[in-house]
Amino acid sequence: MDLFIFDSIEQDSCIEGILKKNNTEILKNVVRFAETEGVTDSSLREYVAALLANSKNILSDIAQAGGSIGDDLYRVAMMDMEQIYKRLFSMPMKYSPSGNDPGFSKEYKESIRALTEAKDSGELLDRLIMHYRRLGCGNSAKYVAFKYEGELIGISDVDDQTFDTLLGIDYQKNILIDNTKALLAGKRANNVLLFGDRGTGKSSSVKALLNMFASEGLRLVEVPKTFISKIPHLSEELSKKPNKYILFLDDLSFESHDNEYKALKVAMEGQLRAHSDNVIIYATSNRRHLIKETVGDRQGSDFHVNDNIQETLSLSERFGISLVFSSPNQKEYLNIVKSMLLAHGIEMDGDIEKQALVWQMNYGSRSGRCAKQFVAGYIAKQGG
């Protein structure tokens, strides 16, 4: 084949096997693909469809960035697709995978299935362009959650946390939902700092947002502290994608000598390049001002002390929204336990209440996390 747009797929060993009629090479690749990624019984066609969906090329670059596909580009792409459909999609090879879930998003699996079922080259090309526009291309199209370590690493087993079990944070929840809806609607959304006592639902709230809005194009990218300096590069990369992204900085705090907080200041406000409309930062921390103060920060001349204080405040003030999460009082804590038990069909009684309070005293603080761990322990003890 002489492909112009999708020429990268010609380097694939399975495609070479098809063109050279090497059945051993074909079967080896198709079986491996079907058992790790397959979602249909048409494994060879799906293999080719997945290659196209994950092929980085000029068509995918333009489509996922929301650009228009010119007539000439479409015509050249169609020339490629006619060859691909005739020579690769026409092979009648079936293989039923074992049914293991590859961990891809529902939207990705539906799109791959639609590509595989295309009835002709024109339908295949149109569905492929729609795939690029809706989901993007490559690894970023397959998952709804990622960890960033210089590249996006997909997370297949996403925490199923919802707001249903996060009680006593209605105000915080509503602010987060409204801000996230603004992001999804393409409106100006704020970076958010969630701070307060440990175990009060800060990280869980961010995970709940993903599960609430993943079907609407929300994606979550966990960025470790060591990669904060790469956020401008990551934001630029994500700006070319069709989805909306929350960069998740969990359990954030800095020493005064850390360079990462300066990098975060620049990433949030201070770089020359305009901010990406589809990327915002949600950070959680146990402290309001993120930077730990020392006795030395409060010593010296008034100017020196003021400079230190201003530097300490400068990062947290760059978050447009700051939400405080406080530990519940005893009544609220018991209500959380009661609600969690009811979800498992268990009625709270005086004995359980006493056990919950003893658990809380041993835990060291009242929090939603403490309640969740008590309920898990109680149910396990009952043999549930």
Secondary structure, DSSP 8 states (H G I E B T S, - for coil): ---SSSGGGGGSHHHHHHHTT-HHHHHHHHHHHHHHT--SS-HHHHHHHHHHHT--SHHHHHHHTT----HHHHHHHHHHHHHHHHHTTT---------------HHHHHHHHHHHT--SHHHHHHHHHHHHHHH-SGGGGT-SEEEESSSEEE-SS-----GGG--S-HHHHHHHHHHHHHHHTTS----EEEEESTTSSHHHHHHHHHHHHGGGTEEEEE--GGGGGGHHHHHHHHTTSSSEEEEEE-S--B-TT-SHHHHHHHHHTT-SS---TTEEEEEEESSSSSB---GGGG-S-HHHHHHHHHHHHHHHTTSSEEEEE----HHHHHHHHHHHHHTTT----HHHHHHHHHHHHHHTS--HHHHHHHHHHHHHHTT-
